[in-house]
Amino acid sequence: MYVIVIGAGEVGSNIAASLADSHEVVLVDRDGDVVDSLTYELDVLPLEGDGTSLDTLEEAGIAQADMVIACTDGDETNIVACATARTVSDAFTIARVKRTEFLDTWSGVEGAFGVDFMVCTDLLTAQSIVRIAGLPGARDVDSFANGCVRMAEFEVTESSPIANETVADADRFESLTFAAILRDGDVTIPRGETVIEVGDQVIVIGSPESVRQFARSLTPSPDLDEIDDVYIIGGSEIGFQTAWLFEQRDIKPHIVEADPERARDLAEQLPGSIVFENDATDVEFLYQEHVDEADLVVTTLESDEKNLLVSLLAKRIGAARTVTVVENGRYVDLFETVGVDVAVNPREVTAEEITRFTREEHTENIAIIESDRAEVLEIEIDAESILANRTIADAAGDLPEGVVIGAVTRDEQFITPRGNTVVEVGDHAVVFVDTKVLDDVVSRL
């Protein structure tokens, strides 16, 4: 495909990097210094210019473009860029927005704004937070095959029951696959004799119940069905969306917002939540409202530094688990190193959602693992697939190292993948793939 990406920030750069190996990519940004730096960092054609300008789009090759992805930090800019592109091209247009009002309008009116697909950063981030909250100890969670399959990532601590066990010994769950181990920046495909070490990140794929049982075996923290005390610190749009999603699951979150007017708005819009007007750095207030007994504290303030401070404070006084929003992607590992349980980067979540639309047509879903070290793909098997009508053991011989068939579903029924499992046309396979062999594998599957 010929793809024009407008906006070279974290989202745009990540998308361009994921596409560069197999597609022709033009990356447009107003900042000349950013454009110059990308010349050496990415195998794309960087172009300095305004993505809403027809002249810039024509210079970028809009006439031959198959897709236009507008992902600057400005909602209106992205919508106008897509609308402008549609006036002179039939390219598929994707717009990134933060405000849910735009998403609501687009969802309700076919073809609104000239945008074919719209992703809302704030809503996606809130959904990611709630998915992670649903599994105790999970650092990342994604669902596949209409919820029949779940992928989750866990950190192995000294107290983990699987620490220093072999994978064969740790594999105590009927429909669970140990897909990968991330260790010291490297991706390892585990074998039965592989020893799971303290500090490893373990990726598992399986049925929702097996993944839930595995999570419970690693940590005593409650899952979403058992959570009673949820505190959301910060009444930002992400905080609002997170509270709303918790309400839909019959959980009554507590929201702490310092601004009086915003606190009143939240109380009116979220009747199933309890809203406090207060400063979350007030330790006396935190104890008074029993934040020290919280099952989960989510920080969604407008500042990364404040989110870190409040998260560490909540952990210090006794909160069981913290999830914090981190706008700067470079801080994610740092936040988790110093004590935050899970850091969620909205730009990474958005890039992952958009990247899903750039894969081959039969790729149904995608999860990006640890800043693009690997991907988990859901593939609908067609007659041309290397898996079609073959056992997994037989097909594995024709696949490169770095690939694990984590799950198979047939007619929305989960099938535990074993060497003698025959994959049929029409099945959905959920596959872990090391990024190093991604393009080769996708072309074969």
N, C-alpha and C positions, 0 to 999 in steps of 0.2 A: 504493500500500500504506500501511497504518497500522503504523508501526514503533516499538517501544519499545527504546531503547538504554540499557542500565544501565552506568554508569561514564562519567564525562566527562573522563577523562584523554586522553593523546595518541591512543590507539586509538579511543575512543568519539567524541571530537570530530571526528577525521578522517572516521569513518564517517558521523556525523550530517551533516557538511558536504557530503559527496558525495551524500547522499540528499535533502537539504532542498529542492532545486529541483523535484523530481518526486514526492516522497512526503510524507506527513504524519508528522512525527517528534516523539516525546517523548523527551527526554534526562534521565535520572534520575541524581542523584548526592547523596551524603550531605553534601557540603561546600556550605554555603549561599553562600559567597563565589564559588565556581566557578559555581554555578547563576546567581547574579546577573550575573556577567560574560558568561555565554553569552546572556543576554537581549538583549544589544546586538551580539554577535558573529555569531550564527547565526540563521537563520530557522527555529527549532525552538521547541517548547514545553518550556522547562526546568522540572524539578520536583525540589525538594529532598526526599529521602527515602531509605529503605533498600530497595534493589531486591529483597531477599529477603523483604520483608514483603508479605503479601497485601493489606493496606490500601493500601500505596503503589502496588502494581500495579493495584489497582482504581481508584485515583485517576488513574493514568496511562492508564486506558482499556483494560485487558487484555481486556475482553469483546469489543472490536472489533478487537483487534490481529491483524495478519496475520503478524507476525514479532516475536520478542523476541531481542535480541542482548545477551548479558551479557559485558562486556569490562572489568571492573575488574581491578586487579592481584592479586586473590585468587582462586585456583583454586576453593576450596570455595565462596566467595561466588557465583561465576558458576554453578557447578553447582546450588547450592540455588535460586538465582533462576530458573533454567530449570525445575527440578523443580516449584517453586511455581507458576510460570506454567502448567505443563501440568495442574495440578489443576483449573484453572478456565477453560482456554482450549485451543483447537486450533491456536494460533499455532505457526508453525515456530520452533524454538528453536536458537540458536547460542551455544555457550559457548567462551570463550577460556581455555586453561589453559597453564601452563608445564611442569608435570610430565608426563613421558611415561607414567608409570604410569596416570594417568587416561585418557590416549588409548588405551593398550593395553586397558584394561578396556572402554572404550566401543566400541572396534573389534571386540572379541571377543564382546560381548553385545548383541544387537539391542535398541534402546530403552533401553540403560543410562542411568541418571541422569535420564531424561526429556529427553535432549538429542538433537535431530535431526542436528546437525552440530557437530563439535568441532574446533577448531584449536589446535595446540600451538605456542606461540611459539618455544620453544627448538629444536624440530625444524625448523620453517619457516626459522628463521634459519640453522641449519646447512646446510640444503639450498640456501639462497641463497648462502652462502659458497662452497660447492663448485661451484655453477653459475658463479659469477664466476671462481673459480680455473681453470675449464676453458677460459677464453678469455683469452689474453694481452692486458693493457691494458684490458679491459672494466671499466666502472664499474657496469654493470647488465646482467643477462642473464635472459631468460625464454624458455620454449619453448611452442609452440602446436601444435595439430592433431596431438596424440599424438607430438610430437617431430619432425614433418615441417618445421616452420617455427621459426626462431629470431629473436628480437629482441635487439639489443645496443646499448649506448650507449658511446661512446668520446670521450675528450677529445683535441682536436687540439693538439699541442704544436709548438714550433718545429722539431723534428726530424721531425715527421710528413711522410711523402711527399706527402700530400694537402693540406698547408698551402699556402694561396694558389692552389690549383687551382680551376677551375670544377668543378661537379658532373659535367658532361658528361665532363671529362677524368679525374676521379677514378673514374668508373663503369667499372671494368675487370673486373667480375665478372659472369658470365652470369646468375646467379639471385639478384641482390642489388638491393634498392631503397633509395635514400637517402630515408627517410621524413620526416625533420625535422632542423632545426638549432636548437639552443637557444643564444641569444646575448644576453647582458646581461638575462636574465630574460624574454626574449620567445621565442615559438615561431615559427619561419620554415619554411614549406613550400618546400623547395628546387626551383628550376627548373634546366634545363641550364646557364644562364649564371650561376647563383648562385656566388659565390666563397666558398670555405671558408676561414675565417680562424683564426689561432692563438687558442686559448682557447675556440673553439666546442665545444659538445657535439653530436656527430653520432649520430643514431638510424638504424640500418639494420635492415632486415627481409629475410630471405632463407632459402635452404636452409641447413642446418647447415654443410655443407662450404664454401659460399660465404662465410658469416659467419666461419668459421674462417680461411679464406684471407685475408679482409680484415683480420682481427685480426693475423695473422702479418705482413702487409705494413706494419702500423703500428708494430709493436714486435718486437724480437728475443726477448722473454721466452718461455719454454716454455709450451705448453698442457698440459692435464691428462694427455695421453698421454705427455708428455715430462718431467713433473715427477719428480724423484727426492728432493729434500730439502725436506720440508714440516715446519715447526715450529709447533706450537700452544702458545701461551703462556697457561696458565691451565686448570685442570681443572674448570671450571664445567660445568654440564649442557650448555651450548652447545658448549663445548670437547669434551666427551665425544661428543656426537652428531656433531660435525664429524669427529672422528677415526674414528668408526665408519663414516661414509659414505666417507671416504677408503679405509679398509680394504676396503670392498666393491668398490672400483675398483682393488684390488691395489696401492695406495700405502701405504707403511709410514711413518706420520707419527711425529715426535718430539714428545712432550708434556712441557712443563716445568710442574711444580706444586710450590709451596713447602710445602704442608701434608703431613706424612709419611703420615698416615692416608689422606688422599684420594689421594695418589700410589700407595699400595699397592692401593687399590680399583681405580684406573684400570688398573694393571698386570694385575690379575686379570681385569678385564672386557674388556680390549682386548689380546688376545694378539698381534695383528698390529701393535701399536704399540710404540715404545720410550719408556719413561717415566723422566724425570729428576726427582729431588727436589731442587729448587734455586730460588733467587731469580733471576728473569729480568732483574733490573736489575744483576746481577753481570757486568760487562763481561768480566772474565777468563774466567768460565764460558762466556759466549757465544762467545768466540774459541776456547776449548778444545773446544767441541762443534761448531764450524764453522758457527755461525749466520750468520756473515759470508758464507758461501758458499751460503746457502739460496736456493732458487728461490721459496719463498713462506713468509712468516711471518704467522700468524693470531693475533691477540690476543683472548682471551676471558676476561679477568680481570673481577672483580666491580665495578671502578671505571673510569669513563670516563677519569679522569685517568691512572691507571696504564696503561690500554690505549694512550693517546696517548704516554706516556713511553716505553714499551717499543717501540712501533712506530717512533717517531723514532730510538730508539737502534739498532734493527735496521737501519734504512735507513742510518744514519750509519756503521755498521761494514761495510756492503756487501751486505746482503740485497737480492735482486732486486726483490721485490714484497711489499707489506704490505696485509693486510685486517684491519680492526679492528671490533669490536662497539662501538656507541655507543648507550647507553640513552637519553640525552637527545637527542631529534630536532633540537633547535636547534644542536647541536654538529656535525652532519654536515658542513655546508659548511666550517665552521672547520677541522675535522680534515683535510679534503682540501686545504684551502688551505695549511696549514702543512707538508704533506709526506706524509700518509698516502695511499696509493694509492686505497683504497676504504674507505669507512665504511659499515657496515650497521647500520641501526636496527631492532631487533626489533619495536618497536611499529608502525613503518611497514609492515614485511613482513606483520605480522598483519592490519593494517587492509586491506591490499590483498587478502589471501586472503578476508576476510569480505565485502568489498565485492563480490567476484565473485558472491556468492550473492544480491545485492540487485538485480542487473541483470535485464533482460527474460529470459524463459525461453530464448530462442534464442542468448543470449550464452554461449558455452562457456568462455571464459577471459578474463582481464583482467590487464593490467600497468599500474600507475600510474607515470607518469614525473615525476621531479623535483618531489616534493611536490605532486602533482596539477595540474601545468601541462598535462598531456595524458594520454591513455590509449591503450593498444593493446588492441584488442578482437578476439576471435575470434568470428565470427558464423556460425551455420549458416543458409544462405540458404533461405528458404521462398518460396512463390508470391507472398506479399504484399511481399516485399523490393523496393526500388527497383532492385536489381542483377539481379533474376531475369530470365534469358533476354535480357540486354542486353549490349552491349559495354561495357567499362569507360569508354571515351571518351564513349559516349552517356550512360551513367548519371552521369558526372562533371558534366555540365551541370546536373543536378538536385540536386547536393550543394553545400553551402556551402563557402567557403574554410576551410582548416584540416583537410582530410581527404585521406588518401593510402591507396589500396589497396596494401598492402605485399606480399601474397602470396595465392594461392588454392590450395586443395588439393581434389582430387577422388578419391574412393576411396583416400585416404591417399597420393596421388601429388602431388608439388609441381608447380605450374604458375606460371611466371614471368608476372606480370601486365603486359600491354601494352595499348595503347589498343584493339587489335582483339580482345582476349581476351573471349570470351563466357562470362559467369558463369551457371551452371545451378543449378536448384533442387537442394538437397542438397549443394552445394559448401560448403566452409568458407572464408570470407574473413577475413584478418587485416588489420585496418584501424587506421591511426594517426589519432587524432582530438584536435584541440585542445579543451581543456575548455570553452572559450567556446561551442562549438557541439555539445557532447556530447549533450545531451538531444534536440535536433532530429535529429541523425544517427542515434542509436539507434532513434528512433521510425520512421525511414524504412528502416533496414536490416532 
